[in-house]
Amino acid sequence: MSLDELIKRCKEQNRMAQEELYRKYSGVLFGMCLKYSRNRTEAEDNLHDSFMVIFDKIGQYNHKGSFEGWMKRITINTVLQKYRKEKYLDVVTDNITEEVELENEGMNISLSTLLSYIQELPNKYRMTFNLYVLDGYSHKEISELLGTSTGTSKSNLARARIILKEKIEKENINIA
């Protein structure tokens, strides 16, 4: 079945089509949920919530742009909305705006270890880091999504990078 036909059937609330759409895209969207969540269980909940919104709003998809991109945006917004409701994204008072670079020369760290370090970040830092570094959002866009100022977004990113750099350096000291 073509993607257009699958979308059409999902718009008609066809359960078989919804199941096929879930099977086709759940892996990609779960990866997104995993990087924004604190653990696997929370990521699974976020994936479920995201698909509920996708199925609810699929009628609004107008076939302009990538369907996968549309679903990714819904997934990010669903996760962020959940955290905003739970007051996980309180504004920080630190105003660190300097850029901290994570250099990987001479560092030996697995992707799963790096992901676990990102998941261990405080929510406000993890969200900002993922949106900026992994998904390419600007500080202005992040501040609008999270309901903070651009200065807070920059500060949160700098803090996240500092924490990750310290964890990576500690990991490399332990390996050596």
C-alpha positions as CSV (number, residue, x, y, z in Angstrom):
1,M,0.0,0.0,0.0
2,S,1.4,3.4,-0.9
3,L,1.9,6.1,1.7
4,D,-0.8,8.2,0.3
5,E,-3.3,5.3,0.4
6,L,-2.2,4.5,4.0
7,I,-2.7,8.1,5.1
8,K,-6.1,8.2,3.3
9,R,-7.2,5.0,5.2
10,C,-5.9,6.4,8.5
11,K,-8.0,9.5,7.9
12,E,-11.0,7.2,7.6
13,Q,-9.9,5.7,11.0
14,N,-9.2,2.3,9.5
15,R,-7.6,0.3,12.3
16,M,-5.5,-1.9,10.0
17,A,-4.1,1.1,8.3
18,Q,-3.3,2.7,11.7
19,E,-1.6,-0.5,12.8
20,E,0.5,-0.5,9.6
21,L,1.4,3.2,10.0
22,Y,2.5,2.4,13.6
23,R,4.6,-0.5,12.5
24,K,6.2,1.6,9.7
25,Y,7.1,4.6,11.8
26,S,7.2,3.6,15.5
27,G,11.0,2.8,15.3
28,V,11.9,6.3,14.1
29,L,9.5,8.1,16.4
30,F,10.5,5.9,19.4
31,G,14.1,7.0,18.8
32,M,12.9,10.6,19.0
33,C,10.9,9.9,22.2
34,L,13.9,8.1,23.7
35,K,16.2,11.1,23.4
36,Y,13.6,13.4,25.0
37,S,12.7,11.1,27.8
38,R,14.4,10.1,31.0
39,N,14.1,6.4,30.4
40,R,12.7,3.7,28.1
41,T,9.4,3.4,29.9
42,E,8.7,7.1,29.7
43,A,9.7,7.0,26.0
44,E,7.2,4.3,25.4
45,D,4.5,6.4,27.0
46,N,5.5,9.4,24.9
47,L,5.4,7.3,21.8
48,H,1.9,6.1,22.6
49,D,0.7,9.6,23.3
50,S,2.3,10.9,20.1
51,F,0.5,8.3,18.0
52,M,-2.8,9.1,19.7
53,V,-2.3,12.7,18.6
54,I,-1.1,11.7,15.1
55,F,-4.2,9.6,14.6
56,D,-6.4,12.3,16.0
57,K,-4.9,15.1,13.8
58,I,-4.1,13.1,10.6
59,G,-7.0,14.8,8.9
60,Q,-5.1,18.1,9.2
61,Y,-2.1,16.7,7.2
62,N,-2.3,18.4,3.8
63,H,0.4,16.5,1.9
64,K,2.7,19.5,1.8
65,G,6.2,18.6,3.0
66,S,7.3,15.3,4.5
67,F,4.8,13.1,6.3
68,E,7.5,11.7,8.5
69,G,8.6,15.3,9.3
70,W,5.0,16.2,10.2
71,M,4.8,13.2,12.5
72,K,8.2,14.1,14.1
73,R,7.0,17.6,14.8
74,I,3.9,16.3,16.4
75,T,6.0,13.8,18.5
76,I,8.3,16.6,19.7
77,N,5.4,18.9,20.5
78,T,3.5,16.1,22.3
79,V,6.5,15.3,24.5
80,L,7.2,19.0,25.3
81,Q,3.6,19.7,26.1
82,K,3.6,16.9,28.6
83,Y,6.7,18.3,30.3
84,R,5.3,21.8,30.3
85,K,2.2,20.6,32.1
86,E,4.2,18.7,34.7
87,K,6.3,21.8,35.5
88,Y,9.6,20.1,34.5
89,L,10.8,23.1,32.6
90,D,11.2,25.7,35.3
91,V,13.2,28.7,34.4
92,V,16.8,28.7,35.6
93,T,18.4,31.7,37.0
94,D,21.9,31.0,35.7
95,N,22.8,33.0,32.7
96,I,25.6,31.1,31.1
97,T,25.7,31.9,27.4
98,E,29.3,30.8,26.5
99,E,29.5,27.9,24.0
100,V,31.0,24.8,25.4
101,E,32.3,22.4,22.7
102,L,32.2,18.7,23.1
103,E,35.3,17.5,21.3
104,N,35.4,13.8,20.6
105,E,39.1,13.6,19.6
106,G,40.7,10.9,21.7
107,M,37.5,10.2,23.5
108,N,36.1,6.7,23.3
109,I,32.4,6.6,24.1
110,S,29.6,4.4,22.8
111,L,26.4,5.9,21.4
112,S,24.3,4.1,24.0
113,T,26.5,5.6,26.8
114,L,26.1,9.0,25.3
115,L,22.3,8.6,25.0
116,S,22.2,7.5,28.7
117,Y,24.2,10.6,29.6
118,I,21.7,12.8,27.7
119,Q,18.8,11.0,29.4
120,E,20.3,11.7,32.8
121,L,20.4,15.5,32.2
122,P,17.8,17.5,34.1
123,N,14.7,17.9,31.9
124,K,15.2,21.6,31.0
125,Y,18.8,20.9,29.9
126,R,17.9,17.6,28.0
127,M,15.1,19.3,26.1
128,T,17.1,22.3,25.1
129,F,20.1,20.2,24.2
130,N,18.1,17.8,22.0
131,L,16.1,20.6,20.3
132,Y,19.3,22.6,19.5
133,V,22.0,20.1,18.9
134,L,20.1,17.0,17.6
135,D,17.0,18.6,15.9
136,G,18.5,21.9,14.7
137,Y,16.0,24.3,16.3
138,S,17.2,27.9,17.0
139,H,17.2,29.4,20.5
140,K,14.3,31.6,19.5
141,E,12.2,28.5,18.4
142,I,13.2,26.7,21.6
143,S,12.2,29.5,23.8
144,E,8.8,29.6,22.1
145,L,8.4,25.8,22.4
146,L,9.4,25.7,26.0
147,G,7.9,29.0,27.1
148,T,11.3,30.5,28.2
149,S,13.5,33.3,27.1
150,T,16.2,32.9,24.5
151,G,18.8,33.7,27.2
152,T,17.4,30.8,29.3
153,S,17.7,28.5,26.2
154,K,21.3,29.5,25.7
155,S,22.0,29.0,29.4
156,N,20.4,25.6,29.5
157,L,22.3,24.5,26.4
158,A,25.6,25.7,27.9
159,R,24.8,23.8,31.2
160,A,23.9,20.7,29.3
161,R,27.2,20.8,27.4
162,I,29.2,21.3,30.6
163,I,27.5,18.3,32.3
164,L,27.9,16.1,29.3
165,K,31.6,17.1,28.8
166,E,32.3,16.3,32.5
167,K,30.6,12.9,32.2
168,I,32.4,12.1,29.0
169,E,35.8,13.2,30.5
170,K,35.1,11.1,33.6
171,E,34.2,8.1,31.4
172,N,37.5,8.4,29.5
173,I,39.5,8.7,32.7
174,N,37.9,5.5,33.9
175,I,38.7,3.7,30.6
176,A,42.3,4.8,30.5
